[in-house]
Amino acid sequence: MRPVEFGEAVPAGTRLTLFSADRPDRFFTVITFCIDRVSGVALDLEMGVPCYQVEDEEGRIHLLLQLPIGEENKNRWCLWRPDQVDFDFRSIFEGALIEE
């Protein structure tokens, strides 16, 4: 396993593991990848936001955003489901690993 690079175009079917020090790992399968320029503008970033449509182990679809935020501009991974109103602290992860 290796870290996912910022903006890496991960192919459909790839397994991702989201991790943070304060909670259990989460496992997903990539459905699609795109660069969302609208989200980048909305977040006052000077670039598009890498977005991954992913499926969890229970078959639920999520949108996974990779954002250059936090200390030293580290990437953060924000997970959102269409049935959620907003992000909360449990939806922000420190990193993602890709299975090769």
C-alpha positions as CSV (number, residue, x, y, z in Angstrom):
1,M,0.0,0.0,0.0
2,R,1.1,3.6,-0.7
3,P,-0.3,7.1,-0.1
4,V,-2.5,8.6,-2.8
5,E,-0.8,11.6,-4.4
6,F,-2.7,14.9,-4.5
7,G,-5.0,14.9,-7.6
8,E,-4.0,11.3,-8.6
9,A,-6.4,9.9,-11.1
10,V,-7.2,6.6,-9.4
11,P,-8.9,4.1,-11.7
12,A,-12.4,2.6,-11.1
13,G,-12.3,-0.5,-9.0
14,T,-9.3,0.6,-6.9
15,R,-9.5,0.0,-3.2
16,L,-8.8,3.0,-0.9
17,T,-8.2,3.0,2.9
18,L,-8.9,6.3,4.7
19,F,-7.2,6.7,8.0
20,S,-6.9,9.0,11.0
21,A,-5.1,8.6,14.3
22,D,-8.3,9.0,16.4
23,R,-10.7,6.6,14.6
24,P,-10.8,3.2,12.8
25,D,-9.8,3.0,9.1
26,R,-12.6,3.1,6.5
27,F,-12.5,1.1,3.2
28,F,-13.8,2.2,-0.2
29,T,-13.9,1.2,-3.8
30,V,-13.4,4.0,-6.4
31,I,-16.2,4.4,-8.9
32,T,-15.1,7.5,-10.7
33,F,-12.5,10.3,-10.5
34,C,-12.7,14.0,-11.6
35,I,-11.3,17.4,-10.9
36,D,-14.2,19.6,-9.6
37,R,-13.3,23.2,-10.5
38,V,-16.6,24.5,-9.0
39,S,-15.8,23.2,-5.5
40,G,-12.3,24.8,-5.8
41,V,-13.8,28.2,-6.5
42,A,-16.4,27.7,-3.7
43,L,-13.6,26.9,-1.2
44,D,-11.4,29.9,-2.4
45,L,-8.7,27.6,-3.7
46,E,-6.8,28.5,-6.8
47,M,-7.3,25.0,-8.3
48,G,-9.9,22.4,-8.8
49,V,-10.6,19.9,-6.1
50,P,-9.8,16.2,-6.8
51,C,-13.1,14.3,-6.2
52,Y,-13.7,10.5,-6.1
53,Q,-17.1,8.9,-6.1
54,V,-16.6,5.8,-3.9
55,E,-18.7,2.9,-2.5
56,D,-18.3,1.7,1.0
57,E,-18.6,-1.9,2.3
58,E,-22.4,-1.5,2.7
59,G,-22.9,-0.3,-0.9
60,R,-23.5,3.4,0.1
61,I,-22.2,6.0,-2.4
62,H,-20.0,8.8,-1.0
63,L,-18.1,11.8,-2.5
64,L,-14.5,11.9,-1.3
65,L,-12.8,15.3,-1.7
66,Q,-9.1,15.7,-1.4
67,L,-8.3,19.2,0.0
68,P,-4.9,20.9,0.6
69,I,-5.7,22.3,4.1
70,G,-4.3,22.0,7.5
71,E,-0.8,22.5,8.9
72,E,1.9,22.7,6.3
73,N,-0.8,22.4,3.6
74,K,-1.2,18.7,4.2
75,N,-3.9,17.0,2.3
76,R,-7.1,16.2,4.1
77,W,-9.7,13.8,2.8
78,C,-13.4,14.9,3.3
79,L,-16.0,12.2,3.0
80,W,-19.6,13.3,2.2
81,R,-22.8,11.3,1.5
82,P,-25.8,12.8,-0.3
83,D,-28.0,12.1,2.7
84,Q,-25.8,14.3,5.0
85,V,-26.3,18.0,5.3
86,D,-22.7,18.9,6.0
87,F,-19.3,17.6,6.9
88,D,-18.5,16.9,10.6
89,F,-15.2,16.1,12.3
90,R,-15.8,12.3,11.7
91,S,-15.8,12.9,8.0
92,I,-12.3,14.4,7.7
93,F,-9.4,12.0,7.4
94,E,-5.6,12.5,7.6
95,G,-4.7,10.4,4.6
96,A,-5.6,7.7,2.1
97,L,-3.7,4.6,1.0
98,I,-4.1,2.8,-2.3
99,E,-3.8,-1.0,-2.7
100,E,-1.5,-1.9,-5.5
